[in-house]
Amino acid sequence: METRKASKLAGGLLAITGLLGIVILSTDQILKESLGGQHWYALVAFVVVDFLVAAYVVSKPSGPSLTLGAVWSTLRILIQLADVATAPMSQMSYGDFANYLFNPTLVTNPNPPGIPGALIDLILILEIVVVGVGFSGRRGTPKATS
């Protein structure tokens, strides 16, 4: 994939993940109440980084910017999956917390149906696509000749 197109696509997908994070922040009542808000503030930081990386990737279409997008997406995927390890802090079992985070059909009062599971699943899918686009776009970067 050509680097400029890959940068626009990766940046757009990262911006969408940021928007989905904002939706989670505004609709997930459990997130606001758990751990004294630590998860809420962590998600705020994720959203800010999503938008910053998206802006950088779009404004500087290059191999290194695509690598940054792919690395951030990979890191975000790993952090989201590792979040299950914090289940005891939320007074949930690991299975229940994983179900809460990743089950798109779960209804957990007082949250609307699918919050946060459906959105987190969509974010993970978009992040995987960003990784693929990032590395595909890097291959489209012309090599310097000597």
N, CA, C and O atoms as a GROMACS GRO file, in nm:
protein
  584
    1MET      N    1   0.085  -0.118   0.000
    1MET     CA    2   0.000   0.000   0.000
    1MET      C    3   0.089   0.124   0.000
    1MET      O    4   0.192   0.128   0.068
    2GLU      N    5   0.049   0.223  -0.075
    2GLU     CA    6   0.125   0.347  -0.084
    2GLU      C    7   0.124   0.418   0.053
    2GLU      O    8   0.022   0.420   0.122
    3THR      N    9   0.237   0.474   0.091
    3THR     CA   10   0.256   0.530   0.225
    3THR      C   11   0.155   0.640   0.258
    3THR      O   12   0.100   0.641   0.368
    4ARG      N   13   0.128   0.730   0.166
    4ARG     CA   14   0.035   0.840   0.194
    4ARG      C   15  -0.106   0.787   0.221
    4ARG      O   16  -0.173   0.833   0.314
    5LYS      N   17  -0.150   0.692   0.141
    5LYS     CA   18  -0.283   0.632   0.162
    5LYS      C   19  -0.287   0.556   0.294
    5LYS      O   20  -0.384   0.564   0.369
    6ALA      N   21  -0.180   0.481   0.321
    6ALA     CA   22  -0.173   0.405   0.446
    6ALA      C   23  -0.178   0.499   0.566
    6ALA      O   24  -0.243   0.468   0.666
    7SER      N   25  -0.110   0.613   0.557
    7SER     CA   26  -0.110   0.709   0.668
    7SER      C   27  -0.249   0.765   0.692
    7SER      O   28  -0.292   0.778   0.807
    8LYS      N   29  -0.319   0.798   0.585
    8LYS     CA   30  -0.455   0.851   0.600
    8LYS      C   31  -0.548   0.746   0.661
    8LYS      O   32  -0.628   0.776   0.750
    9LEU      N   33  -0.536   0.623   0.613
    9LEU     CA   34  -0.620   0.516   0.666
    9LEU      C   35  -0.588   0.486   0.812
    9LEU      O   36  -0.678   0.479   0.895
   10ALA      N   37  -0.460   0.469   0.842
   10ALA     CA   38  -0.419   0.439   0.981
   10ALA      C   39  -0.458   0.553   1.075
   10ALA      O   40  -0.510   0.529   1.184
   11GLY      N   41  -0.433   0.676   1.033
   11GLY     CA   42  -0.469   0.791   1.116
   11GLY      C   43  -0.619   0.800   1.138
   11GLY      O   44  -0.664   0.830   1.248
   12GLY      N   45  -0.696   0.774   1.033
   12GLY     CA   46  -0.842   0.777   1.046
   12GLY      C   47  -0.892   0.670   1.141
   12GLY      O   48  -0.981   0.695   1.223
   13LEU      N   49  -0.835   0.551   1.131
   13LEU     CA   50  -0.876   0.442   1.221
   13LEU      C   51  -0.838   0.473   1.365
   13LEU      O   52  -0.915   0.443   1.457
   14LEU      N   53  -0.722   0.532   1.386
   14LEU     CA   54  -0.682   0.570   1.521
   14LEU      C   55  -0.775   0.678   1.577
   14LEU      O   56  -0.809   0.676   1.696
   15ALA      N   57  -0.817   0.770   1.492
   15ALA     CA   58  -0.912   0.874   1.537
   15ALA      C   59  -1.046   0.810   1.573
   15ALA      O   60  -1.109   0.851   1.670
   16ILE      N   61  -1.089   0.712   1.496
   16ILE     CA   62  -1.214   0.642   1.528
   16ILE      C   63  -1.202   0.570   1.663
   16ILE      O   64  -1.296   0.570   1.741
   17THR      N   65  -1.086   0.509   1.690
   17THR     CA   66  -1.069   0.443   1.821
   17THR      C   67  -1.077   0.546   1.933
   17THR      O   68  -1.131   0.519   2.040
   18GLY      N   69  -1.022   0.665   1.908
   18GLY     CA   70  -1.034   0.772   2.007
   18GLY      C   71  -1.180   0.811   2.031
   18GLY      O   72  -1.222   0.831   2.145
   19LEU      N   73  -1.257   0.822   1.922
   19LEU     CA   74  -1.399   0.855   1.935
   19LEU      C   75  -1.475   0.745   2.010
   19LEU      O   76  -1.561   0.774   2.093
   20LEU      N   77  -1.443   0.619   1.979
   20LEU     CA   78  -1.507   0.509   2.051
   20LEU      C   79  -1.472   0.513   2.200
   20LEU      O   80  -1.554   0.481   2.285
   21GLY      N   81  -1.348   0.551   2.230
   21GLY     CA   82  -1.307   0.567   2.370
   21GLY      C   83  -1.390   0.675   2.440
   21GLY      O   84  -1.426   0.660   2.556
   22ILE      N   85  -1.418   0.784   2.368
   22ILE     CA   86  -1.502   0.890   2.425
   22ILE      C   87  -1.643   0.838   2.452
   22ILE      O   88  -1.703   0.872   2.554
   23VAL      N   89  -1.695   0.756   2.361
   23VAL     CA   90  -1.828   0.698   2.383
   23VAL      C   91  -1.827   0.610   2.508
   23VAL      O   92  -1.920   0.616   2.589
   24ILE      N   93  -1.723   0.530   2.525
   24ILE     CA   94  -1.713   0.447   2.645
   24ILE      C   95  -1.705   0.536   2.770
   24ILE      O   96  -1.774   0.510   2.869
   25LEU      N   97  -1.623   0.639   2.764
   25LEU     CA   98  -1.610   0.729   2.879
   25LEU      C   99  -1.744   0.793   2.918
   25LEU      O  100  -1.771   0.814   3.036
   26SER      N  101  -1.825   0.822   2.819
   26SER     CA  102  -1.950   0.891   2.848
   26SER      C  103  -2.066   0.798   2.882
   26SER      O  104  -2.166   0.842   2.938
   27THR      N  105  -2.054   0.669   2.850
   27THR     CA  106  -2.167   0.578   2.873
   27THR      C  107  -2.143   0.469   2.976
   27THR      O  108  -2.239   0.414   3.029
   28ASP      N  109  -2.018   0.437   3.007
   28ASP     CA  110  -1.989   0.326   3.099
   28ASP      C  111  -1.989   0.376   3.243
   28ASP      O  112  -1.891   0.433   3.291
   29GLN      N  113  -2.101   0.353   3.311
   29GLN     CA  114  -2.115   0.397   3.450
   29GLN      C  115  -2.026   0.318   3.545
   29GLN      O  116  -1.979   0.371   3.645
   30ILE      N  117  -2.004   0.190   3.514
   30ILE     CA  118  -1.920   0.106   3.599
   30ILE      C  119  -1.776   0.154   3.595
   30ILE      O  120  -1.707   0.154   3.697
   31LEU      N  121  -1.730   0.195   3.478
   31LEU     CA  122  -1.593   0.245   3.461
   31LEU      C  123  -1.568   0.366   3.551
   31LEU      O  124  -1.462   0.379   3.611
   32LYS      N  125  -1.666   0.454   3.561
   32LYS     CA  126  -1.652   0.574   3.644
   32LYS      C  127  -1.643   0.542   3.792
   32LYS      O  128  -1.579   0.614   3.869
   33GLU      N  129  -1.708   0.432   3.832
   33GLU     CA  130  -1.714   0.397   3.974
   33GLU      C  131  -1.601   0.306   4.020
   33GLU      O  132  -1.569   0.303   4.138
   34SER      N  133  -1.540   0.231   3.927
   34SER     CA  134  -1.441   0.131   3.968
   34SER      C  135  -1.306   0.193   3.998
   34SER      O  136  -1.263   0.287   3.932
   35LEU      N  137  -1.240   0.139   4.098
   35LEU     CA  138  -1.103   0.176   4.134
   35LEU      C  139  -1.085   0.324   4.157
   35LEU      O  140  -0.978   0.380   4.128
   36GLY      N  141  -1.186   0.389   4.208
   36GLY     CA  142  -1.174   0.532   4.233
   36GLY      C  143  -1.149   0.610   4.105
   36GLY      O  144  -1.089   0.718   4.108
   37GLY      N  145  -1.194   0.557   3.993
   37GLY     CA  146  -1.180   0.627   3.867
   37GLY      C  147  -1.049   0.602   3.794
   37GLY      O  148  -1.026   0.662   3.689
   38GLN      N  149  -0.961   0.515   3.846
   38GLN     CA  150  -0.831   0.492   3.782
   38GLN      C  151  -0.845   0.442   3.639
   38GLN      O  152  -0.772   0.487   3.551
   39HIS      N  153  -0.938   0.348   3.616
   39HIS     CA  154  -0.959   0.299   3.479
   39HIS      C  155  -1.012   0.410   3.390
   39HIS      O  156  -0.977   0.417   3.272
   40TRP      N  157  -1.097   0.496   3.444
   40TRP     CA  158  -1.154   0.607   3.367
   40TRP      C  159  -1.042   0.700   3.321
   40TRP      O  160  -1.036   0.738   3.204
   41TYR      N  161  -0.954   0.737   3.413
   41TYR     CA  162  -0.842   0.826   3.377
   41TYR      C  163  -0.745   0.760   3.280
   41TYR      O  164  -0.688   0.826   3.193
   42ALA      N  165  -0.726   0.629   3.293
   42ALA     CA  166  -0.639   0.558   3.199
   42ALA      C  167  -0.699   0.562   3.059
   42ALA      O  168  -0.627   0.581   2.961
   43LEU      N  169  -0.830   0.545   3.050
   43LEU     CA  170  -0.895   0.553   2.918
   43LEU      C  171  -0.888   0.694   2.862
   43LEU      O  172  -0.874   0.710   2.741
   44VAL      N  173  -0.898   0.795   2.946
   44VAL     CA  174  -0.880   0.933   2.899
   44VAL      C  175  -0.741   0.948   2.836
   44VAL      O  176  -0.727   1.009   2.730
   45ALA      N  177  -0.639   0.893   2.901
   45ALA     CA  178  -0.503   0.900   2.847
   45ALA      C  179  -0.494   0.825   2.714
   45ALA      O  180  -0.429   0.873   2.621
   46PHE      N  181  -0.558   0.709   2.704
   46PHE     CA  182  -0.558   0.633   2.578
   46PHE      C  183  -0.620   0.717   2.467
   46PHE      O  184  -0.566   0.722   2.356
   47VAL      N  185  -0.732   0.782   2.496
   47VAL     CA  186  -0.801   0.864   2.395
   47VAL      C  187  -0.711   0.978   2.349
   47VAL      O  188  -0.702   1.006   2.229
   48VAL      N  189  -0.645   1.044   2.442
   48VAL     CA  190  -0.555   1.154   2.406
   48VAL      C  191  -0.442   1.104   2.318
   48VAL      O  192  -0.410   1.165   2.216
   49VAL      N  193  -0.381   0.992   2.356
   49VAL     CA  194  -0.271   0.936   2.275
   49VAL      C  195  -0.322   0.892   2.138
   49VAL      O  196  -0.255   0.911   2.038
   50ASP      N  197  -0.442   0.831   2.134
   50ASP     CA  198  -0.501   0.791   2.006
   50ASP      C  199  -0.507   0.912   1.910
   50ASP      O  200  -0.465   0.903   1.795
   51PHE      N  201  -0.560   1.022   1.959
   51PHE     CA  202  -0.573   1.141   1.874
   51PHE      C  203  -0.438   1.202   1.838
   51PHE      O  204  -0.420   1.247   1.725
   52LEU      N  205  -0.344   1.203   1.932
   52LEU     CA  206  -0.211   1.257   1.902
   52LEU      C  207  -0.139   1.173   1.797
   52LEU      O  208  -0.081   1.227   1.703
   53VAL      N  209  -0.142   1.041   1.813
   53VAL     CA  210  -0.077   0.952   1.716
   53VAL      C  211  -0.148   0.962   1.582
   53VAL      O  212  -0.083   0.963   1.477
   54ALA      N  213  -0.280   0.968   1.582
   54ALA     CA  214  -0.356   0.982   1.457
   54ALA      C  215  -0.314   1.109   1.383
   54ALA      O  216  -0.290   1.105   1.262
   55ALA      N  217  -0.305   1.220   1.454
   55ALA     CA  218  -0.267   1.346   1.392
   55ALA      C  219  -0.125   1.338   1.336
   55ALA      O  220  -0.099   1.388   1.226
   56TYR      N  221  -0.035   1.277   1.410
   56TYR     CA  222   0.103   1.265   1.364
   56TYR      C  223   0.113   1.177   1.239
   56TYR      O  224   0.182   1.212   1.143
   57VAL      N  225   0.044   1.064   1.241
   57VAL     CA  226   0.050   0.970   1.129
   57VAL      C  227  -0.005   1.036   1.002
   57VAL      O  228   0.050   1.016   0.894
   58VAL      N  229  -0.113   1.112   1.015
   58VAL     CA  230  -0.171   1.178   0.898
   58VAL      C  231  -0.085   1.294   0.850
   58VAL      O  232  -0.068   1.315   0.730
   59SER      N  233  -0.030   1.371   0.945
   59SER     CA  234   0.046   1.491   0.906
   59SER      C  235   0.186   1.460   0.857
   59SER      O  236   0.244   1.541   0.784
   60LYS      N  237   0.242   1.347   0.894
   60LYS     CA  238   0.378   1.309   0.854
   60LYS      C  239   0.377   1.170   0.791
   60LYS      O  240   0.429   1.075   0.851
   61PRO      N  241   0.318   1.156   0.671
   61PRO     CA  242   0.313   1.022   0.611
   61PRO      C  243   0.452   0.970   0.579
   61PRO      O  244   0.519   1.018   0.487
   62SER      N  245   0.495   0.872   0.655
   62SER     CA  246   0.629   0.814   0.636
   62SER      C  247   0.633   0.679   0.704
   62SER      O  248   0.544   0.642   0.780
   63GLY      N  249   0.738   0.606   0.675
   63GLY     CA  250   0.759   0.477   0.740
   63GLY      C  251   0.764   0.488   0.892
   63GLY      O  252   0.697   0.412   0.961
   64PRO      N  253   0.842   0.583   0.945
   64PRO     CA  254   0.848   0.595   1.091
   64PRO      C  255   0.714   0.632   1.155
   64PRO      O  256   0.682   0.582   1.263
   65SER      N  257   0.635   0.717   1.091
   65SER     CA  258   0.506   0.752   1.152
   65SER      C  259   0.411   0.633   1.149
   65SER      O  260   0.334   0.611   1.243
   66LEU      N  261   0.416   0.554   1.040
   66LEU     CA  262   0.334   0.433   1.034
   66LEU      C  263   0.380   0.331   1.138
   66LEU      O  264   0.299   0.260   1.197
   67THR      N  265   0.511   0.324   1.160
   67THR     CA  266   0.562   0.234   1.264
   67THR      C  267   0.511   0.278   1.401
   67THR      O  268   0.472   0.195   1.482
   68LEU      N  269   0.512   0.408   1.426
   68LEU     CA  270   0.460   0.460   1.553
   68LEU      C  271   0.314   0.420   1.570
   68LEU      O  272   0.274   0.374   1.677
   69GLY      N  273   0.233   0.436   1.465
   69GLY     CA  274   0.093   0.397   1.473
   69GLY      C  275   0.076   0.249   1.501
   69GLY      O  276  -0.008   0.209   1.581
   70ALA      N  277   0.157   0.167   1.433
   70ALA     CA  278   0.149   0.022   1.453
   70ALA      C  279   0.195  -0.018   1.593
   70ALA      O  280   0.135  -0.105   1.656
   71VAL      N  281   0.300   0.046   1.641
   71VAL     CA  282   0.351   0.014   1.775
   71VAL      C  283   0.250   0.056   1.882
   71VAL      O  284   0.223  -0.018   1.976
   72TRP      N  285   0.193   0.177   1.867
   72TRP     CA  286   0.093   0.223   1.964
   72TRP      C  287  -0.027   0.128   1.962
   72TRP      O  288  -0.079   0.092   2.068
   73SER      N  289  -0.071   0.088   1.844
   73SER     CA  290  -0.186  -0.002   1.835
   73SER      C  291  -0.155  -0.137   1.900
   73SER      O  292  -0.239  -0.192   1.972
   74THR      N  293  -0.036  -0.189   1.876
   74THR     CA  294   0.004  -0.316   1.938
   74THR      C  295   0.008  -0.302   2.091
   74THR      O  296  -0.041  -0.389   2.163
   75LEU      N  297   0.065  -0.195   2.137
   75LEU     CA  298   0.073  -0.170   2.282
   75LEU      C  299  -0.067  -0.158   2.342
   75LEU      O  300  -0.094  -0.212   2.449
   76ARG      N  301  -0.154  -0.089   2.273
   76ARG     CA  302  -0.290  -0.070   2.322
   76ARG      C  303  -0.364  -0.204   2.329
   76ARG      O  304  -0.437  -0.230   2.425
   77ILE      N  305  -0.346  -0.288   2.229
   77ILE     CA  306  -0.408  -0.421   2.230
   77ILE      C  307  -0.358  -0.500   2.351
   77ILE      O  308  -0.438  -0.559   2.424
   78LEU      N  309  -0.228  -0.501   2.371
   78LEU     CA  310  -0.170  -0.577   2.483
   78LEU      C  311  -0.220  -0.523   2.617
   78LEU      O  312  -0.251  -0.601   2.707
   79ILE      N  313  -0.226  -0.392   2.631
   79ILE     CA  314  -0.273  -0.332   2.757
   79ILE      C  315  -0.419  -0.367   2.781
   79ILE      O  316  -0.457  -0.399   2.894
   80GLN      N  317  -0.501  -0.360   2.677
   80GLN     CA  318  -0.642  -0.393   2.694
   80GLN      C  319  -0.661  -0.539   2.733
   80GLN      O  320  -0.744  -0.571   2.819
   81LEU      N  321  -0.585  -0.628   2.672
   81LEU     CA  322  -0.596  -0.770   2.708
   81LEU      C  323  -0.543  -0.793   2.850
   81LEU      O  324  -0.599  -0.872   2.925
   82ALA      N  325  -0.435  -0.724   2.886
   82ALA     CA  326  -0.377  -0.739   3.020
   82ALA      C  327  -0.465  -0.678   3.128
   82ALA      O  328  -0.448  -0.708   3.246
   83ASP      N  329  -0.559  -0.593   3.089
   83ASP     CA  330  -0.649  -0.530   3.185
   83ASP      C  331  -0.729  -0.633   3.264
   83ASP      O  332  -0.773  -0.606   3.375
   84VAL      N  333  -0.747  -0.750   3.206
   84VAL     CA  334  -0.818  -0.857   3.276
   84VAL      C  335  -0.748  -0.889   3.409
   84VAL      O  336  -0.814  -0.930   3.505
   85ALA      N  337  -0.617  -0.871   3.415
   85ALA     CA  338  -0.542  -0.900   3.537
   85ALA      C  339  -0.581  -0.808   3.653
   85ALA      O  340  -0.550  -0.838   3.768
   86THR      N  341  -0.648  -0.697   3.623
   86THR     CA  342  -0.689  -0.604   3.729
   86THR      C  343  -0.826  -0.640   3.786
   86THR      O  344  -0.881  -0.564   3.866
   87ALA      N  345  -0.881  -0.752   3.747
   87ALA     CA  346  -1.015  -0.793   3.791
   87ALA      C  347  -1.034  -0.786   3.943
   87ALA      O  348  -1.135  -0.734   3.989
   88PRO      N  349  -0.940  -0.838   4.023
   88PRO     CA  350  -0.963  -0.834   4.167
   88PRO      C  351  -0.981  -0.691   4.223
   88PRO      O  352  -1.052  -0.671   4.321
   89MET      N  353  -0.918  -0.594   4.160
   89MET     CA  354  -0.934  -0.456   4.206
   89MET      C  355  -1.076  -0.406   4.183
   89MET      O  356  -1.121  -0.313   4.250
   90SER      N  357  -1.147  -0.466   4.088
   90SER     CA  358  -1.285  -0.429   4.060
   90SER      C  359  -1.384  -0.520   4.132
   90SER      O  360  -1.504  -0.514   4.106
   91GLN      N  361  -1.334  -0.602   4.222
   91GLN     CA  362  -1.414  -0.700   4.296
   91GLN      C  363  -1.492  -0.793   4.204
   91GLN      O  364  -1.608  -0.824   4.228
   92MET      N  365  -1.424  -0.836   4.096
   92MET     CA  366  -1.482  -0.932   4.003
   92MET      C  367  -1.383  -1.046   3.985
   92MET      O  368  -1.263  -1.029   4.004
   93SER      N  369  -1.436  -1.161   3.946
   93SER     CA  370  -1.346  -1.270   3.910
   93SER      C  371  -1.285  -1.237   3.774
   93SER      O  372  -1.335  -1.151   3.702
   94TYR      N  373  -1.178  -1.306   3.740
   94TYR     CA  374  -1.114  -1.281   3.610
   94TYR      C  375  -1.211  -1.308   3.496
   94TYR      O  376  -1.217  -1.231   3.400
   95GLY      N  377  -1.285  -1.416   3.505
   95GLY     CA  378  -1.382  -1.450   3.401
   95GLY      C  379  -1.493  -1.347   3.387
   95GLY      O  380  -1.529  -1.308   3.276
   96ASP      N  381  -1.546  -1.302   3.502
   96ASP     CA  382  -1.653  -1.202   3.497
   96ASP      C  383  -1.602  -1.069   3.441
   96ASP      O  384  -1.671  -1.002   3.365
   97PHE      N  385  -1.479  -1.034   3.478
   97PHE     CA  386  -1.424  -0.907   3.429
   97PHE      C  387  -1.395  -0.916   3.279
   97PHE      O  388  -1.420  -0.820   3.206
   98ALA      N  389  -1.342  -1.028   3.233
   98ALA     CA  390  -1.318  -1.047   3.090
   98ALA      C  391  -1.451  -1.043   3.014
   98ALA      O  392  -1.460  -0.986   2.905
   99ASN      N  393  -1.554  -1.103   3.072
   99ASN     CA  394  -1.687  -1.100   3.012
   99ASN      C  395  -1.739  -0.956   3.002
   99ASN      O  396  -1.792  -0.916   2.899
  100TYR      N  397  -1.722  -0.880   3.110
  100TYR     CA  398  -1.763  -0.740   3.112
  100TYR      C  399  -1.689  -0.659   3.006
  100TYR      O  400  -1.748  -0.576   2.938
  101LEU      N  401  -1.558  -0.684   2.992
  101LEU     CA  402  -1.478  -0.605   2.898
  101LEU      C  403  -1.501  -0.643   2.752
  101LEU      O  404  -1.503  -0.555   2.666
  102PHE      N  405  -1.519  -0.770   2.722
  102PHE     CA  406  -1.512  -0.815   2.583
  102PHE      C  407  -1.640  -0.878   2.528
  102PHE      O  408  -1.645  -0.906   2.408
  103ASN      N  409  -1.742  -0.901   2.609
  103ASN     CA  410  -1.865  -0.962   2.559
  103ASN      C  411  -1.956  -0.854   2.502
  103ASN      O  412  -2.008  -0.772   2.577
  104PRO      N  413  -1.975  -0.853   2.369
  104PRO     CA  414  -2.055  -0.746   2.308
  104PRO      C  415  -2.205  -0.756   2.336
  104PRO      O  416  -2.277  -0.659   2.314
  105THR      N  417  -2.252  -0.870   2.384
  105THR     CA  418  -2.395  -0.885   2.409
  105THR      C  419  -2.432  -0.872   2.556
  105THR      O  420  -2.549  -0.878   2.592
  106LEU      N  421  -2.332  -0.854   2.642
  106LEU     CA  422  -2.357  -0.848   2.786
  106LEU      C  423  -2.430  -0.718   2.824
  106LEU      O  424  -2.398  -0.610   2.775
  107VAL      N  425  -2.527  -0.733   2.912
  107VAL     CA  426  -2.595  -0.617   2.969
  107VAL      C  427  -2.558  -0.613   3.117
  107VAL      O  428  -2.597  -0.702   3.194
  108THR      N  429  -2.484  -0.511   3.156
  108THR     CA  430  -2.440  -0.494   3.294
  108THR      C  431  -2.499  -0.364   3.346
  108THR      O  432  -2.454  -0.256   3.309
  109ASN      N  433  -2.600  -0.375   3.432
  109ASN     CA  434  -2.662  -0.254   3.485
  109ASN      C  435  -2.562  -0.174   3.567
  109ASN      O  436  -2.486  -0.236   3.642
  110PRO      N  437  -2.556  -0.046   3.557
  110PRO     CA  438  -2.648   0.046   3.492
  110PRO      C  439  -2.609   0.083   3.348
  110PRO      O  440  -2.659   0.181   3.294
  111ASN      N  441  -2.520   0.006   3.287
  111ASN     CA  442  -2.474   0.037   3.151
  111ASN      C  443  -2.577  -0.001   3.045
  111ASN      O  444  -2.656  -0.093   3.065
  112PRO      N  445  -2.574   0.072   2.933
  112PRO     CA  446  -2.657   0.029   2.819
  112PRO      C  447  -2.605  -0.104   2.765
  112PRO      O  448  -2.490  -0.140   2.791
  113PRO      N  449  -2.687  -0.178   2.689
  113PRO     CA  450  -2.642  -0.306   2.631
  113PRO      C  451  -2.516  -0.288   2.546
  113PRO      O  452  -2.505  -0.193   2.468
  114GLY      N  453  -2.422  -0.382   2.562
  114GLY     CA  454  -2.301  -0.381   2.481
  114GLY      C  455  -2.193  -0.285   2.525
  114GLY      O  456  -2.088  -0.277   2.462
  115ILE      N  457  -2.217  -0.210   2.632
  115ILE     CA  458  -2.117  -0.116   2.683
  115ILE      C  459  -2.050  -0.182   2.801
  115ILE      O  460  -2.118  -0.222   2.895
  116PRO      N  461  -1.920  -0.196   2.800
  116PRO     CA  462  -1.822  -0.152   2.703
  116PRO      C  463  -1.783  -0.257   2.599
  116PRO      O  464  -1.708  -0.226   2.507
  117GLY      N  465  -1.834  -0.382   2.614
  117GLY     CA  466  -1.785  -0.494   2.534
  117GLY      C  467  -1.785  -0.473   2.384
  117GLY      O  468  -1.684  -0.497   2.319
  118ALA      N  469  -1.896  -0.430   2.328
  118ALA     CA  470  -1.905  -0.414   2.183
  118ALA      C  471  -1.805  -0.309   2.134
  118ALA      O  472  -1.741  -0.327   2.030
  119LEU      N  473  -1.792  -0.202   2.208
  119LEU     CA  474  -1.700  -0.095   2.167
  119LEU      C  475  -1.554  -0.136   2.184
  119LEU      O  476  -1.470  -0.105   2.099
  120ILE      N  477  -1.523  -0.206   2.292
  120ILE     CA  478  -1.385  -0.252   2.312
  120ILE      C  479  -1.348  -0.352   2.203
  120ILE      O  480  -1.237  -0.349   2.151
  121ASP      N  481  -1.442  -0.442   2.169
  121ASP     CA  482  -1.414  -0.538   2.062
  121ASP      C  483  -1.388  -0.465   1.930
  121ASP      O  484  -1.295  -0.501   1.857
  122LEU      N  485  -1.468  -0.364   1.900
  122LEU     CA  486  -1.448  -0.286   1.778
  122LEU      C  487  -1.313  -0.213   1.781
  122LEU      O  488  -1.243  -0.207   1.680
  123ILE      N  489  -1.278  -0.158   1.895
  123ILE     CA  490  -1.148  -0.091   1.909
  123ILE      C  491  -1.036  -0.191   1.882
  123ILE      O  492  -0.942  -0.160   1.808
  124LEU      N  493  -1.044  -0.309   1.940
  124LEU     CA  494  -0.940  -0.411   1.917
  124LEU      C  495  -0.928  -0.446   1.769
  124LEU      O  496  -0.818  -0.459   1.717
  125ILE      N  497  -1.041  -0.462   1.702
  125ILE     CA  498  -1.039  -0.494   1.559
  125ILE      C  499  -0.974  -0.380   1.481
  125ILE      O  500  -0.891  -0.405   1.394
  126LEU      N  501  -1.011  -0.257   1.512
  126LEU     CA  502  -0.952  -0.142   1.442
  126LEU      C  503  -0.802  -0.132   1.468
  126LEU      O  504  -0.725  -0.099   1.378
  127GLU      N  505  -0.760  -0.160   1.590
  127GLU     CA  506  -0.618  -0.156   1.623
  127GLU      C  507  -0.541  -0.263   1.546
  127GLU      O  508  -0.429  -0.239   1.501
  128ILE      N  509  -0.600  -0.381   1.531
  128ILE     CA  510  -0.535  -0.487   1.452
  128ILE      C  511  -0.521  -0.442   1.306
  128ILE      O  512  -0.418  -0.466   1.244
  129VAL      N  513  -0.623  -0.377   1.253
  129VAL     CA  514  -0.617  -0.326   1.116
  129VAL      C  515  -0.508  -0.220   1.104
  129VAL      O  516  -0.434  -0.218   1.006
  130VAL      N  517  -0.497  -0.132   1.204
  130VAL     CA  518  -0.392  -0.028   1.202
  130VAL      C  519  -0.254  -0.093   1.197
  130VAL      O  520  -0.166  -0.046   1.124
  131VAL      N  521  -0.234  -0.199   1.272
  131VAL     CA  522  -0.104  -0.269   1.269
  131VAL      C  523  -0.078  -0.320   1.127
  131VAL      O  524   0.031  -0.302   1.074
  132GLY      N  525  -0.176  -0.384   1.069
  132GLY     CA  526  -0.159  -0.435   0.933
  132GLY      C  527  -0.134  -0.324   0.831
  132GLY      O  528  -0.045  -0.337   0.747
  133VAL      N  529  -0.211  -0.217   0.839
  133VAL     CA  530  -0.194  -0.104   0.747
  133VAL      C  531  -0.058  -0.039   0.768
  133VAL      O  532   0.009  -0.001   0.672
  134GLY      N  533  -0.017  -0.027   0.893
  134GLY     CA  534   0.112   0.035   0.923
  134GLY      C  535   0.227  -0.039   0.858
  134GLY      O  536   0.315   0.022   0.798
  135PHE      N  537   0.226  -0.170   0.872
  135PHE     CA  538   0.336  -0.246   0.814
  135PHE      C  539   0.324  -0.258   0.663
  135PHE      O  540   0.425  -0.264   0.593
  136SER      N  541   0.202  -0.262   0.612
  136SER     CA  542   0.181  -0.264   0.467
  136SER      C  543   0.228  -0.131   0.406
  136SER      O  544   0.291  -0.130   0.300
  137GLY      N  545   0.196  -0.021   0.471
  137GLY     CA  546   0.237   0.111   0.423
  137GLY      C  547   0.387   0.132   0.431
  137GLY      O  548   0.444   0.205   0.349
  138ARG      N  549   0.450   0.070   0.528
  138ARG     CA  550   0.597   0.081   0.538
  138ARG      C  551   0.662   0.016   0.417
  138ARG      O  552   0.764   0.064   0.368
  139ARG      N  553   0.605  -0.093   0.369
  139ARG     CA  554   0.660  -0.159   0.251
  139ARG      C  555   0.644  -0.069   0.128
  139ARG      O  556   0.720  -0.082   0.031
  140GLY      N  557   0.546   0.022   0.131
  140GLY     CA  558   0.525   0.114   0.020
  140GLY      C  559   0.614   0.237   0.025
  140GLY      O  560   0.609   0.320  -0.065
  141THR      N  561   0.695   0.248   0.132
  141THR     CA  562   0.786   0.361   0.146
  141THR      C  563   0.905   0.342   0.055
  141THR      O  564   0.972   0.238   0.062
  142PRO      N  565   0.934   0.440  -0.033
  142PRO     CA  566   1.051   0.424  -0.121
  142PRO      C  567   1.179   0.419  -0.040
  142PRO      O  568   1.195   0.490   0.059
  143LYS      N  569   1.271   0.335  -0.082
  143LYS     CA  570   1.402   0.322  -0.018
  143LYS      C  571   1.493   0.433  -0.071
  143LYS      O  572   1.484   0.472  -0.187
  144ALA      N  573   1.581   0.482   0.015
  144ALA     CA  574   1.679   0.582  -0.026
  144ALA      C  575   1.786   0.513  -0.108
  144ALA      O  576   1.830   0.403  -0.076
  145THR      N  577   1.827   0.578  -0.214
  145THR     CA  578   1.934   0.520  -0.297
  145THR      C  579   2.066   0.590  -0.267
  145THR      O  580   2.069   0.708  -0.233
  146SER      N  581   2.173   0.514  -0.280
  146SER     CA  582   2.303   0.574  -0.251
  146SER      C  583   2.380   0.604  -0.376
  146SER      O  584   2.492   0.655  -0.368
   0.00000   0.00000   0.00000
